[in-house]
Amino acid sequence: MSTKNVITGADVTLVIKDKDDVDVTYTVQTLNATLTSTADREVYETLSGPFYKTLVREYELAITGLADWGYTNSVCDALQEAFADDPDVSLAFTLAAVNTPDTVTVTGKVFPKVPGAGGTGAEVTQFDVTLIGDVNETLAFTTTTPS
């Protein structure tokens, strides 16, 4: 990695259907967001050498954010409702990281999960949630440079 570029911040948005089946975009007050991926890969030994076959490309999106339970346009409430309504319907997400001057954006789909709730005394309440990626949807990476 070049030392002249520094990647700062990560914005996460989730698209979740509301009670009227309308797509609503939620912006997470993100403290930390990490996208990880793994591959379930088999190796076959052939006469001409090893052959690799990737069976499944799995990924997950781990988010630490500021809890917003009970507020208007609450991402915590929306994730909980999406999980209660149908935990097997994936949600579109966008993860954007700034690599000055460029922005790298990753899009994909993840399954809803109920974020943790609670906190300590007078501290800012945070939530941690890891959303499993929909392996039927391919991750898309794009880089944009401001003009």
N, CA, C and O atoms as a GROMACS GRO file, in nm:
protein
  588
    1MET      N    1   0.085  -0.118   0.000
    1MET     CA    2   0.000   0.000   0.000
    1MET      C    3   0.089   0.123   0.000
    1MET      O    4   0.188   0.130   0.073
    2SER      N    5   0.052   0.217  -0.081
    2SER     CA    6   0.125   0.342  -0.088
    2SER      C    7   0.106   0.422   0.041
    2SER      O    8  -0.003   0.426   0.097
    3THR      N    9   0.214   0.486   0.086
    3THR     CA   10   0.203   0.566   0.209
    3THR      C   11   0.151   0.706   0.183
    3THR      O   12   0.128   0.781   0.278
    4LYS      N   13   0.133   0.744   0.057
    4LYS     CA   14   0.083   0.878   0.028
    4LYS      C   15  -0.068   0.888   0.037
    4LYS      O   16  -0.122   0.999   0.041
    5ASN      N   17  -0.139   0.774   0.041
    5ASN     CA   18  -0.284   0.774   0.052
    5ASN      C   19  -0.326   0.726   0.190
    5ASN      O   20  -0.274   0.627   0.240
    6VAL      N   21  -0.419   0.797   0.249
    6VAL     CA   22  -0.471   0.759   0.379
    6VAL      C   23  -0.623   0.742   0.367
    6VAL      O   24  -0.693   0.833   0.322
    7ILE      N   25  -0.671   0.626   0.406
    7ILE     CA   26  -0.814   0.600   0.400
    7ILE      C   27  -0.876   0.642   0.532
    7ILE      O   28  -0.834   0.596   0.639
    8THR      N   29  -0.976   0.728   0.525
    8THR     CA   30  -1.040   0.776   0.647
    8THR      C   31  -1.189   0.756   0.638
    8THR      O   32  -1.251   0.778   0.534
    9GLY      N   33  -1.246   0.713   0.747
    9GLY     CA   34  -1.392   0.705   0.758
    9GLY      C   35  -1.456   0.598   0.675
    9GLY      O   36  -1.398   0.548   0.579
   10ALA      N   37  -1.575   0.566   0.713
   10ALA     CA   38  -1.657   0.472   0.638
   10ALA      C   39  -1.803   0.505   0.666
   10ALA      O   40  -1.846   0.507   0.780
   11ASP      N   41  -1.877   0.531   0.559
   11ASP     CA   42  -2.019   0.557   0.571
   11ASP      C   43  -2.094   0.432   0.526
   11ASP      O   44  -2.056   0.367   0.429
   12VAL      N   45  -2.200   0.400   0.599
   12VAL     CA   46  -2.280   0.282   0.566
   12VAL      C   47  -2.425   0.324   0.551
   12VAL      O   48  -2.480   0.395   0.636
   13THR      N   49  -2.487   0.281   0.441
   13THR     CA   50  -2.631   0.298   0.425
   13THR      C   51  -2.693   0.160   0.402
   13THR      O   52  -2.631   0.072   0.343
   14LEU      N   53  -2.815   0.144   0.449
   14LEU     CA   54  -2.891   0.021   0.431
   14LEU      C   55  -3.026   0.058   0.371
   14LEU      O   56  -3.085   0.159   0.409
   15VAL      N   57  -3.074  -0.022   0.279
   15VAL     CA   58  -3.207  -0.001   0.221
   15VAL      C   59  -3.298  -0.107   0.279
   15VAL      O   60  -3.278  -0.227   0.258
   16ILE      N   61  -3.400  -0.062   0.355
   16ILE     CA   62  -3.491  -0.153   0.425
   16ILE      C   63  -3.634  -0.112   0.393
   16ILE      O   64  -3.668   0.007   0.396
   17LYS      N   65  -3.717  -0.209   0.362
   17LYS     CA   66  -3.858  -0.180   0.332
   17LYS      C   67  -3.932  -0.144   0.460
   17LYS      O   68  -3.910  -0.205   0.565
   18ASP      N   69  -4.020  -0.042   0.451
   18ASP     CA   70  -4.101  -0.005   0.567
   18ASP      C   71  -4.229  -0.088   0.568
   18ASP      O   72  -4.245  -0.180   0.488
   19LYS      N   73  -4.321  -0.057   0.660
   19LYS     CA   74  -4.445  -0.135   0.674
   19LYS      C   75  -4.533  -0.128   0.551
   19LYS      O   76  -4.617  -0.216   0.529
   20ASP      N   77  -4.515  -0.024   0.468
   20ASP     CA   78  -4.593  -0.009   0.345
   20ASP      C   79  -4.521  -0.069   0.225
   20ASP      O   80  -4.561  -0.046   0.111
   21ASP      N   81  -4.413  -0.147   0.250
   21ASP     CA   82  -4.334  -0.213   0.147
   21ASP      C   83  -4.261  -0.114   0.055
   21ASP      O   84  -4.238  -0.142  -0.062
   22VAL      N   85  -4.226   0.003   0.111
   22VAL     CA   86  -4.152   0.105   0.038
   22VAL      C   87  -4.006   0.102   0.082
   22VAL      O   88  -3.978   0.096   0.202
   23ASP      N   89  -3.913   0.106  -0.014
   23ASP     CA   90  -3.770   0.109   0.019
   23ASP      C   91  -3.735   0.241   0.087
   23ASP      O   92  -3.764   0.349   0.035
   24VAL      N   93  -3.672   0.232   0.204
   24VAL     CA   94  -3.624   0.349   0.277
   24VAL      C   95  -3.474   0.334   0.297
   24VAL      O   96  -3.427   0.228   0.339
   25THR      N   97  -3.399   0.438   0.266
   25THR     CA   98  -3.254   0.436   0.285
   25THR      C   99  -3.220   0.492   0.422
   25THR      O  100  -3.259   0.603   0.457
   26TYR      N  101  -3.146   0.413   0.500
   26TYR     CA  102  -3.104   0.451   0.635
   26TYR      C  103  -2.954   0.473   0.634
   26TYR      O  104  -2.879   0.390   0.582
   27THR      N  105  -2.911   0.584   0.691
   27THR     CA  106  -2.769   0.611   0.706
   27THR      C  107  -2.730   0.582   0.849
   27THR      O  108  -2.784   0.641   0.943
   28VAL      N  109  -2.636   0.489   0.866
   28VAL     CA  110  -2.592   0.449   0.999
   28VAL      C  111  -2.494   0.554   1.051
   28VAL      O  112  -2.404   0.596   0.978
   29GLN      N  113  -2.510   0.595   1.177
   29GLN     CA  114  -2.410   0.681   1.241
   29GLN      C  115  -2.294   0.589   1.279
   29GLN      O  116  -2.286   0.538   1.391
   30THR      N  117  -2.205   0.570   1.184
   30THR     CA  118  -2.102   0.467   1.191
   30THR      C  119  -1.981   0.511   1.271
   30THR      O  120  -1.925   0.618   1.247
   31LEU      N  121  -1.940   0.427   1.366
   31LEU     CA  122  -1.814   0.446   1.435
   31LEU      C  123  -1.707   0.356   1.374
   31LEU      O  124  -1.590   0.391   1.370
   32ASN      N  125  -1.750   0.238   1.327
   32ASN     CA  126  -1.659   0.143   1.266
   32ASN      C  127  -1.740   0.054   1.172
   32ASN      O  128  -1.849   0.011   1.206
   33ALA      N  129  -1.686   0.028   1.055
   33ALA     CA  130  -1.750  -0.064   0.961
   33ALA      C  131  -1.640  -0.144   0.893
   33ALA      O  132  -1.542  -0.088   0.842
   34THR      N  133  -1.658  -0.275   0.893
   34THR     CA  134  -1.558  -0.362   0.833
   34THR      C  135  -1.627  -0.466   0.746
   34THR      O  136  -1.717  -0.536   0.791
   35LEU      N  137  -1.584  -0.474   0.622
   35LEU     CA  138  -1.634  -0.575   0.531
   35LEU      C  139  -1.526  -0.682   0.516
   35LEU      O  140  -1.412  -0.650   0.482
   36THR      N  141  -1.561  -0.806   0.543
   36THR     CA  142  -1.465  -0.916   0.527
   36THR      C  143  -1.525  -1.019   0.434
   36THR      O  144  -1.647  -1.036   0.427
   37SER      N  145  -1.438  -1.088   0.362
   37SER     CA  146  -1.486  -1.193   0.273
   37SER      C  147  -1.394  -1.314   0.282
   37SER      O  148  -1.275  -1.303   0.311
   38THR      N  149  -1.454  -1.428   0.257
   38THR     CA  150  -1.380  -1.554   0.255
   38THR      C  151  -1.432  -1.635   0.136
   38THR      O  152  -1.539  -1.607   0.082
   39ALA      N  153  -1.354  -1.733   0.098
   39ALA     CA  154  -1.396  -1.820  -0.013
   39ALA      C  155  -1.390  -1.964   0.033
   39ALA      O  156  -1.292  -2.008   0.094
   40ASP      N  157  -1.496  -2.037   0.002
   40ASP     CA  158  -1.497  -2.181   0.024
   40ASP      C  159  -1.443  -2.241  -0.105
   40ASP      O  160  -1.513  -2.248  -0.206
   41ARG      N  161  -1.317  -2.284  -0.099
   41ARG     CA  162  -1.246  -2.326  -0.220
   41ARG      C  163  -1.195  -2.468  -0.204
   41ARG      O  164  -1.142  -2.505  -0.100
   42GLU      N  165  -1.212  -2.547  -0.309
   42GLU     CA  166  -1.159  -2.682  -0.311
   42GLU      C  167  -1.043  -2.689  -0.409
   42GLU      O  168  -1.038  -2.615  -0.508
   43VAL      N  169  -0.951  -2.779  -0.381
   43VAL     CA  170  -0.836  -2.800  -0.468
   43VAL      C  171  -0.842  -2.944  -0.519
   43VAL      O  172  -0.852  -3.038  -0.441
   44TYR      N  173  -0.835  -2.958  -0.650
   44TYR     CA  174  -0.836  -3.091  -0.712
   44TYR      C  175  -0.698  -3.114  -0.772
   44TYR      O  176  -0.646  -3.031  -0.846
   45GLU      N  177  -0.641  -3.228  -0.740
   45GLU     CA  178  -0.511  -3.266  -0.798
   45GLU      C  179  -0.536  -3.336  -0.930
   45GLU      O  180  -0.600  -3.441  -0.935
   46THR      N  181  -0.484  -3.277  -1.037
   46THR     CA  182  -0.500  -3.336  -1.170
   46THR      C  183  -0.363  -3.377  -1.221
   46THR      O  184  -0.261  -3.346  -1.158
   47LEU      N  185  -0.358  -3.445  -1.334
   47LEU     CA  186  -0.231  -3.486  -1.392
   47LEU      C  187  -0.147  -3.366  -1.432
   47LEU      O  188  -0.024  -3.374  -1.433
   48SER      N  189  -0.212  -3.255  -1.466
   48SER     CA  190  -0.138  -3.136  -1.507
   48SER      C  191  -0.113  -3.038  -1.392
   48SER      O  192  -0.062  -2.928  -1.414
   49GLY      N  193  -0.148  -3.078  -1.270
   49GLY     CA  194  -0.125  -2.992  -1.154
   49GLY      C  195  -0.254  -2.958  -1.084
   49GLY      O  196  -0.361  -3.001  -1.126
   50PRO      N  197  -0.246  -2.880  -0.975
   50PRO     CA  198  -0.366  -2.851  -0.898
   50PRO      C  199  -0.463  -2.761  -0.975
   50PRO      O  200  -0.423  -2.672  -1.050
   51PHE      N  201  -0.593  -2.787  -0.953
   51PHE     CA  202  -0.700  -2.708  -1.010
   51PHE      C  203  -0.785  -2.656  -0.894
   51PHE      O  204  -0.825  -2.734  -0.808
   52TYR      N  205  -0.812  -2.526  -0.892
   52TYR     CA  206  -0.885  -2.463  -0.782
   52TYR      C  207  -1.027  -2.431  -0.826
   52TYR      O  208  -1.050  -2.379  -0.935
   53LYS      N  209  -1.123  -2.463  -0.740
   53LYS     CA  210  -1.263  -2.434  -0.768
   53LYS      C  211  -1.325  -2.366  -0.645
   53LYS      O  212  -1.336  -2.426  -0.538
   54THR      N  213  -1.364  -2.239  -0.663
   54THR     CA  214  -1.431  -2.166  -0.556
   54THR      C  215  -1.579  -2.201  -0.561
   54THR      O  216  -1.646  -2.181  -0.662
   55LEU      N  217  -1.629  -2.254  -0.450
   55LEU     CA  218  -1.769  -2.295  -0.443
   55LEU      C  219  -1.859  -2.181  -0.400
   55LEU      O  220  -1.963  -2.157  -0.462
   56VAL      N  221  -1.820  -2.109  -0.295
   56VAL     CA  222  -1.901  -1.999  -0.242
   56VAL      C  223  -1.809  -1.886  -0.199
   56VAL      O  224  -1.707  -1.910  -0.135
   57ARG      N  225  -1.846  -1.764  -0.234
   57ARG     CA  226  -1.775  -1.645  -0.186
   57ARG      C  227  -1.861  -1.582  -0.079
   57ARG      O  228  -1.964  -1.521  -0.110
   58GLU      N  229  -1.819  -1.595   0.046
   58GLU     CA  230  -1.898  -1.543   0.158
   58GLU      C  231  -1.843  -1.409   0.202
   58GLU      O  232  -1.724  -1.381   0.186
   59TYR      N  233  -1.930  -1.326   0.258
   59TYR     CA  234  -1.886  -1.199   0.314
   59TYR      C  235  -1.977  -1.158   0.427
   59TYR      O  236  -2.090  -1.207   0.439
   60GLU      N  237  -1.927  -1.067   0.510
   60GLU     CA  238  -2.008  -1.012   0.619
   60GLU      C  239  -1.968  -0.868   0.643
   60GLU      O  240  -1.854  -0.827   0.620
   61LEU      N  241  -2.066  -0.793   0.692
   61LEU     CA  242  -2.047  -0.651   0.720
   61LEU      C  243  -2.065  -0.631   0.870
   61LEU      O  244  -2.176  -0.646   0.923
   62ALA      N  245  -1.957  -0.596   0.938
   62ALA     CA  246  -1.962  -0.570   1.083
   62ALA      C  247  -1.970  -0.419   1.103
   62ALA      O  248  -1.890  -0.344   1.047
   63ILE      N  249  -2.068  -0.376   1.183
   63ILE     CA  250  -2.091  -0.233   1.204
   63ILE      C  251  -2.093  -0.205   1.354
   63ILE      O  252  -2.158  -0.276   1.431
   64THR      N  253  -2.022  -0.100   1.394
   64THR     CA  254  -2.040  -0.040   1.526
   64THR      C  255  -2.094   0.098   1.499
   64THR      O  256  -2.034   0.177   1.425
   65GLY      N  257  -2.208   0.128   1.559
   65GLY     CA  258  -2.270   0.258   1.534
   65GLY      C  259  -2.332   0.314   1.659
   65GLY      O  260  -2.335   0.250   1.764
   66LEU      N  261  -2.382   0.435   1.646
   66LEU     CA  262  -2.452   0.499   1.756
   66LEU      C  263  -2.596   0.447   1.757
   66LEU      O  264  -2.667   0.457   1.657
   67ALA      N  265  -2.639   0.394   1.872
   67ALA     CA  266  -2.773   0.337   1.883
   67ALA      C  267  -2.878   0.447   1.871
   67ALA      O  268  -2.863   0.555   1.928
   68ASP      N  269  -2.983   0.418   1.796
   68ASP     CA  270  -3.088   0.518   1.775
   68ASP      C  271  -3.227   0.459   1.797
   68ASP      O  272  -3.324   0.504   1.735
   69TRP      N  273  -3.237   0.360   1.885
   69TRP     CA  274  -3.365   0.296   1.914
   69TRP      C  275  -3.471   0.401   1.949
   69TRP      O  276  -3.447   0.490   2.030
   70GLY      N  277  -3.588   0.390   1.887
   70GLY     CA  278  -3.700   0.476   1.922
   70GLY      C  279  -3.704   0.611   1.852
   70GLY      O  280  -3.801   0.685   1.869
   71TYR      N  281  -3.602   0.645   1.774
   71TYR     CA  282  -3.601   0.773   1.704
   71TYR      C  283  -3.660   0.760   1.564
   71TYR      O  284  -3.668   0.649   1.510
   72THR      N  285  -3.700   0.871   1.506
   72THR     CA  286  -3.750   0.873   1.369
   72THR      C  287  -3.639   0.825   1.276
   72THR      O  288  -3.523   0.866   1.290
   73ASN      N  289  -3.674   0.740   1.181
   73ASN     CA  290  -3.579   0.682   1.086
   73ASN      C  291  -3.466   0.605   1.156
   73ASN      O  292  -3.351   0.611   1.114
   74SER      N  293  -3.500   0.534   1.263
   74SER     CA  294  -3.403   0.457   1.340
   74SER      C  295  -3.357   0.334   1.262
   74SER      O  296  -3.438   0.250   1.225
   75VAL      N  297  -3.227   0.324   1.238
   75VAL     CA  298  -3.174   0.206   1.171
   75VAL      C  299  -3.185   0.083   1.262
   75VAL      O  300  -3.208  -0.028   1.213
   76CYS      N  301  -3.170   0.101   1.393
   76CYS     CA  302  -3.184  -0.012   1.487
   76CYS      C  303  -3.325  -0.069   1.482
   76CYS      O  304  -3.344  -0.190   1.473
   77ASP      N  305  -3.426   0.019   1.487
   77ASP     CA  306  -3.565  -0.025   1.478
   77ASP      C  307  -3.593  -0.092   1.343
   77ASP      O  308  -3.660  -0.195   1.337
   78ALA      N  309  -3.540  -0.034   1.236
   78ALA     CA  310  -3.565  -0.088   1.102
   78ALA      C  311  -3.502  -0.226   1.086
   78ALA      O  312  -3.563  -0.315   1.026
   79LEU      N  313  -3.381  -0.246   1.139
   79LEU     CA  314  -3.319  -0.378   1.133
   79LEU      C  315  -3.400  -0.480   1.212
   79LEU      O  316  -3.419  -0.593   1.168
   80GLN      N  317  -3.446  -0.440   1.329
   80GLN     CA  318  -3.526  -0.530   1.413
   80GLN      C  319  -3.656  -0.567   1.341
   80GLN      O  320  -3.695  -0.684   1.341
   81GLU      N  321  -3.722  -0.469   1.281
   81GLU     CA  322  -3.848  -0.495   1.210
   81GLU      C  323  -3.825  -0.583   1.087
   81GLU      O  324  -3.905  -0.673   1.059
   82ALA      N  325  -3.716  -0.558   1.013
   82ALA     CA  326  -3.685  -0.640   0.896
   82ALA      C  327  -3.658  -0.783   0.937
   82ALA      O  328  -3.699  -0.877   0.868
   83PHE      N  329  -3.587  -0.801   1.049
   83PHE     CA  330  -3.558  -0.935   1.099
   83PHE      C  331  -3.687  -1.005   1.142
   83PHE      O  332  -3.705  -1.124   1.116
   84ALA      N  333  -3.777  -0.932   1.210
   84ALA     CA  334  -3.904  -0.990   1.255
   84ALA      C  335  -3.995  -1.023   1.137
   84ALA      O  336  -4.062  -1.126   1.138
   85ASP      N  337  -3.997  -0.936   1.034
   85ASP     CA  338  -4.084  -0.957   0.919
   85ASP      C  339  -4.038  -1.075   0.834
   85ASP      O  340  -4.119  -1.163   0.803
   86ASP      N  341  -3.911  -1.079   0.797
   86ASP     CA  342  -3.857  -1.189   0.716
   86ASP      C  343  -3.705  -1.185   0.719
   86ASP      O  344  -3.643  -1.111   0.643
   87PRO      N  345  -3.644  -1.264   0.807
   87PRO     CA  346  -3.498  -1.262   0.820
   87PRO      C  347  -3.426  -1.319   0.699
   87PRO      O  348  -3.303  -1.310   0.690
   88ASP      N  349  -3.499  -1.378   0.605
   88ASP     CA  350  -3.437  -1.440   0.488
   88ASP      C  351  -3.445  -1.353   0.363
   88ASP      O  352  -3.413  -1.400   0.253
   89VAL      N  353  -3.487  -1.228   0.378
   89VAL     CA  354  -3.486  -1.133   0.266
   89VAL      C  355  -3.368  -1.039   0.288
   89VAL      O  356  -3.360  -0.971   0.390
   90SER      N  357  -3.277  -1.036   0.190
   90SER     CA  358  -3.157  -0.954   0.206
   90SER      C  359  -3.184  -0.807   0.178
   90SER      O  360  -3.277  -0.770   0.106
   91LEU      N  361  -3.099  -0.724   0.239
   91LEU     CA  362  -3.110  -0.578   0.232
   91LEU      C  363  -2.991  -0.524   0.154
   91LEU      O  364  -2.878  -0.570   0.173
   92ALA      N  365  -3.014  -0.427   0.069
   92ALA     CA  366  -2.904  -0.364  -0.004
   92ALA      C  367  -2.824  -0.276   0.090
   92ALA      O  368  -2.880  -0.209   0.177
   93PHE      N  369  -2.691  -0.277   0.074
   93PHE     CA  370  -2.607  -0.189   0.154
   93PHE      C  371  -2.504  -0.121   0.064
   93PHE      O  372  -2.470  -0.168  -0.044
   94THR      N  373  -2.456  -0.008   0.114
   94THR     CA  374  -2.344   0.064   0.051
   94THR      C  375  -2.246   0.099   0.161
   94THR      O  376  -2.285   0.153   0.265
   95LEU      N  377  -2.121   0.070   0.138
   95LEU     CA  378  -2.012   0.107   0.229
   95LEU      C  379  -1.919   0.197   0.149
   95LEU      O  380  -1.866   0.156   0.045
   96ALA      N  381  -1.899   0.318   0.196
   96ALA     CA  382  -1.812   0.413   0.126
   96ALA      C  383  -1.696   0.451   0.217
   96ALA      O  384  -1.717   0.491   0.332
   97ALA      N  385  -1.575   0.440   0.165
   97ALA     CA  386  -1.455   0.479   0.239
   97ALA      C  387  -1.380   0.583   0.157
   97ALA      O  388  -1.365   0.569   0.036
   98VAL      N  389  -1.334   0.687   0.224
   98VAL     CA  390  -1.264   0.796   0.155
   98VAL      C  391  -1.114   0.765   0.154
   98VAL      O  392  -1.053   0.747   0.259
   99ASN      N  393  -1.058   0.758   0.036
   99ASN     CA  394  -0.916   0.739   0.015
   99ASN      C  395  -0.871   0.864  -0.060
   99ASN      O  396  -0.862   0.864  -0.182
  100THR      N  397  -0.843   0.970   0.015
  100THR     CA  398  -0.824   1.104  -0.039
  100THR      C  399  -0.738   1.102  -0.164
  100THR      O  400  -0.627   1.049  -0.159
  101PRO      N  401  -0.782   1.156  -0.275
  101PRO     CA  402  -0.908   1.228  -0.295
  101PRO      C  403  -1.022   1.138  -0.342
  101PRO      O  404  -1.133   1.186  -0.363
  102ASP      N  405  -0.998   1.008  -0.359
  102ASP     CA  406  -1.098   0.918  -0.414
  102ASP      C  407  -1.191   0.863  -0.306
  102ASP      O  408  -1.158   0.865  -0.187
  103THR      N  409  -1.306   0.814  -0.350
  103THR     CA  410  -1.397   0.742  -0.262
  103THR      C  411  -1.417   0.603  -0.320
  103THR      O  412  -1.452   0.588  -0.437
  104VAL      N  413  -1.396   0.503  -0.238
  104VAL     CA  414  -1.419   0.364  -0.278
  104VAL      C  415  -1.553   0.322  -0.220
  104VAL      O  416  -1.577   0.334  -0.099
  105THR      N  417  -1.640   0.272  -0.306
  105THR     CA  418  -1.774   0.232  -0.264
  105THR      C  419  -1.792   0.083  -0.292
  105THR      O  420  -1.758   0.033  -0.399
  106VAL      N  421  -1.846   0.013  -0.192
  106VAL     CA  422  -1.878  -0.128  -0.206
  106VAL      C  423  -2.028  -0.144  -0.188
  106VAL      O  424  -2.085  -0.090  -0.093
  107THR      N  425  -2.092  -0.217  -0.278
  107THR     CA  426  -2.234  -0.244  -0.265
  107THR      C  427  -2.256  -0.395  -0.266
  107THR      O  428  -2.179  -0.470  -0.326
  108GLY      N  429  -2.361  -0.437  -0.199
  108GLY     CA  430  -2.397  -0.577  -0.192
  108GLY      C  431  -2.527  -0.591  -0.117
  108GLY      O  432  -2.601  -0.494  -0.101
  109LYS      N  433  -2.555  -0.712  -0.071
  109LYS     CA  434  -2.677  -0.736   0.007
  109LYS      C  435  -2.641  -0.819   0.129
  109LYS      O  436  -2.558  -0.910   0.123
  110VAL      N  437  -2.706  -0.786   0.242
  110VAL     CA  438  -2.685  -0.855   0.368
  110VAL      C  439  -2.821  -0.890   0.428
  110VAL      O  440  -2.923  -0.830   0.395
  111PHE      N  441  -2.820  -0.989   0.518
  111PHE     CA  442  -2.943  -1.029   0.585
  111PHE      C  443  -2.959  -0.952   0.715
  111PHE      O  444  -2.860  -0.925   0.784
  112PRO      N  445  -3.084  -0.915   0.749
  112PRO     CA  446  -3.106  -0.836   0.870
  112PRO      C  447  -3.078  -0.918   0.997
  112PRO      O  448  -3.090  -1.040   0.999
  113LYS      N  449  -3.042  -0.847   1.100
  113LYS     CA  450  -3.017  -0.905   1.231
  113LYS      C  451  -3.048  -0.796   1.333
  113LYS      O  452  -3.030  -0.678   1.304
  114VAL      N  453  -3.095  -0.834   1.449
  114VAL     CA  454  -3.130  -0.736   1.552
  114VAL      C  455  -3.001  -0.685   1.617
  114VAL      O  456  -2.924  -0.765   1.670
  115PRO      N  457  -2.977  -0.553   1.614
  115PRO     CA  458  -2.859  -0.498   1.681
  115PRO      C  459  -2.872  -0.514   1.832
  115PRO      O  460  -2.982  -0.516   1.886
  116GLY      N  461  -2.759  -0.523   1.900
  116GLY     CA  462  -2.761  -0.527   2.046
  116GLY      C  463  -2.814  -0.396   2.102
  116GLY      O  464  -2.802  -0.291   2.038
  117ALA      N  465  -2.871  -0.403   2.221
  117ALA     CA  466  -2.924  -0.284   2.287
  117ALA      C  467  -2.868  -0.276   2.427
  117ALA      O  468  -2.841  -0.379   2.490
  118GLY      N  469  -2.852  -0.156   2.477
  118GLY     CA  470  -2.802  -0.137   2.613
  118GLY      C  471  -2.680  -0.047   2.612
  118GLY      O  472  -2.635  -0.003   2.506
  119GLY      N  473  -2.629  -0.019   2.728
  119GLY     CA  474  -2.514   0.068   2.736
  119GLY      C  475  -2.472   0.088   2.880
  119GLY      O  476  -2.527   0.028   2.972
  120THR      N  477  -2.372   0.174   2.898
  120THR     CA  478  -2.316   0.199   3.030
  120THR      C  479  -2.344   0.342   3.073
  120THR      O  480  -2.302   0.437   3.006
  121GLY      N  481  -2.414   0.357   3.184
  121GLY     CA  482  -2.435   0.487   3.248
  121GLY      C  483  -2.454   0.602   3.153
  121GLY      O  484  -2.539   0.598   3.064
  122ALA      N  485  -2.372   0.705   3.172
  122ALA     CA  486  -2.386   0.828   3.095
  122ALA      C  487  -2.310   0.826   2.962
  122ALA      O  488  -2.305   0.927   2.892
  123GLU      N  489  -2.252   0.713   2.927
  123GLU     CA  490  -2.177   0.705   2.801
  123GLU      C  491  -2.272   0.698   2.682
  123GLU      O  492  -2.388   0.661   2.696
  124VAL      N  493  -2.221   0.735   2.566
  124VAL     CA  494  -2.298   0.726   2.443
  124VAL      C  495  -2.328   0.579   2.416
  124VAL      O  496  -2.239   0.495   2.422
  125THR      N  497  -2.453   0.550   2.386
  125THR     CA  498  -2.494   0.412   2.361
  125THR      C  499  -2.459   0.372   2.219
  125THR      O  500  -2.494   0.441   2.123
  126GLN      N  501  -2.390   0.260   2.207
  126GLN     CA  502  -2.347   0.208   2.078
  126GLN      C  503  -2.411   0.071   2.054
  126GLN      O  504  -2.460   0.007   2.146
  127PHE      N  505  -2.408   0.029   1.929
  127PHE     CA  506  -2.450  -0.107   1.897
  127PHE      C  507  -2.345  -0.171   1.808
  127PHE      O  508  -2.275  -0.104   1.732
  128ASP      N  509  -2.337  -0.302   1.818
  128ASP     CA  510  -2.252  -0.382   1.730
  128ASP      C  511  -2.342  -0.485   1.663
  128ASP      O  512  -2.423  -0.550   1.729
  129VAL      N  513  -2.327  -0.499   1.534
  129VAL     CA  514  -2.403  -0.600   1.461
  129VAL      C  515  -2.318  -0.649   1.344
  129VAL      O  516  -2.250  -0.571   1.277
  130THR      N  517  -2.323  -0.779   1.321
  130THR     CA  518  -2.255  -0.836   1.205
  130THR      C  519  -2.361  -0.895   1.114
  130THR      O  520  -2.434  -0.987   1.152
  131LEU      N  521  -2.370  -0.840   0.994
  131LEU     CA  522  -2.471  -0.880   0.898
  131LEU      C  523  -2.406  -0.973   0.794
  131LEU      O  524  -2.307  -0.938   0.731
  132ILE      N  525  -2.464  -1.090   0.779
  132ILE     CA  526  -2.411  -1.191   0.687
  132ILE      C  527  -2.452  -1.155   0.545
  132ILE      O  528  -2.567  -1.120   0.519
  133GLY      N  529  -2.356  -1.165   0.453
  133GLY     CA  530  -2.381  -1.131   0.314
  133GLY      C  531  -2.464  -1.237   0.242
  133GLY      O  532  -2.457  -1.355   0.274
  134ASP      N  533  -2.541  -1.192   0.145
  134ASP     CA  534  -2.620  -1.280   0.059
  134ASP      C  535  -2.527  -1.329  -0.052
  134ASP      O  536  -2.491  -1.253  -0.141
  135VAL      N  537  -2.488  -1.457  -0.046
  135VAL     CA  538  -2.390  -1.510  -0.142
  135VAL      C  539  -2.445  -1.517  -0.283
  135VAL      O  540  -2.370  -1.542  -0.378
  136ASN      N  541  -2.576  -1.495  -0.299
  136ASN     CA  542  -2.634  -1.490  -0.433
  136ASN      C  543  -2.614  -1.354  -0.499
  136ASN      O  544  -2.644  -1.336  -0.616
  137GLU      N  545  -2.562  -1.259  -0.422
  137GLU     CA  546  -2.536  -1.124  -0.473
  137GLU      C  547  -2.385  -1.100  -0.471
  137GLU      O  548  -2.319  -1.124  -0.369
  138THR      N  549  -2.331  -1.054  -0.580
  138THR     CA  550  -2.188  -1.027  -0.590
  138THR      C  551  -2.157  -0.888  -0.535
  138THR      O  552  -2.231  -0.792  -0.560
  139LEU      N  553  -2.049  -0.878  -0.461
  139LEU     CA  554  -2.004  -0.746  -0.417
  139LEU      C  555  -1.956  -0.666  -0.536
  139LEU      O  556  -1.892  -0.720  -0.626
  140ALA      N  557  -1.987  -0.538  -0.538
  140ALA     CA  558  -1.942  -0.450  -0.646
  140ALA      C  559  -1.857  -0.338  -0.586
  140ALA      O  560  -1.900  -0.272  -0.491
  141PHE      N  561  -1.739  -0.318  -0.640
  141PHE     CA  562  -1.646  -0.215  -0.593
  141PHE      C  563  -1.632  -0.109  -0.702
  141PHE      O  564  -1.607  -0.141  -0.818
  142THR      N  565  -1.648   0.018  -0.662
  142THR     CA  566  -1.628   0.128  -0.756
  142THR      C  567  -1.543   0.236  -0.689
  142THR      O  568  -1.549   0.254  -0.568
  143THR      N  569  -1.466   0.306  -0.769
  143THR     CA  570  -1.386   0.416  -0.720
  143THR      C  571  -1.424   0.541  -0.797
  143THR      O  572  -1.431   0.539  -0.920
  144THR      N  573  -1.450   0.649  -0.724
  144THR     CA  574  -1.484   0.775  -0.788
  144THR      C  575  -1.383   0.881  -0.745
  144THR      O  576  -1.340   0.886  -0.630
  145THR      N  577  -1.347   0.964  -0.839
  145THR     CA  578  -1.254   1.074  -0.814
  145THR      C  579  -1.329   1.204  -0.838
  145THR      O  580  -1.389   1.223  -0.944
  146PRO      N  581  -1.326   1.295  -0.738
  146PRO     CA  582  -1.397   1.422  -0.759
  146PRO      C  583  -1.337   1.500  -0.876
  146PRO      O  584  -1.217   1.495  -0.901
  147SER      N  585  -1.424   1.571  -0.948
  147SER     CA  586  -1.374   1.648  -1.064
  147SER      C  587  -1.339   1.789  -1.027
  147SER      O  588  -1.296   1.867  -1.113
   0.00000   0.00000   0.00000
